[in-house]
């Protein structure tokens, strides 16, 4: 039995409240990039699967351009500002 057939059988046994949740989840998937025909499919074995997981966070934080190189300096400065010099 395929996964799709198993899911269909499982859905048939759900109460109405659970069916409503499944319907909402399916609509969410349709709206999101997971099912979008414009976005290429990303599989778990793909090296870009991590990008799909983190793509919603791109652009949500502002940081220094050299943060990847000087992160220890910025972290130390932030701790010093927050906790003072001990």
Residue pairs with C-beta under 8 A, 6 or more apart in sequence:
11 19
11 22
14 22
29 35
33 39
33 52
33 55
34 52
42 48
42 49
42 51
42 52
43 49
64 70
64 74
67 74
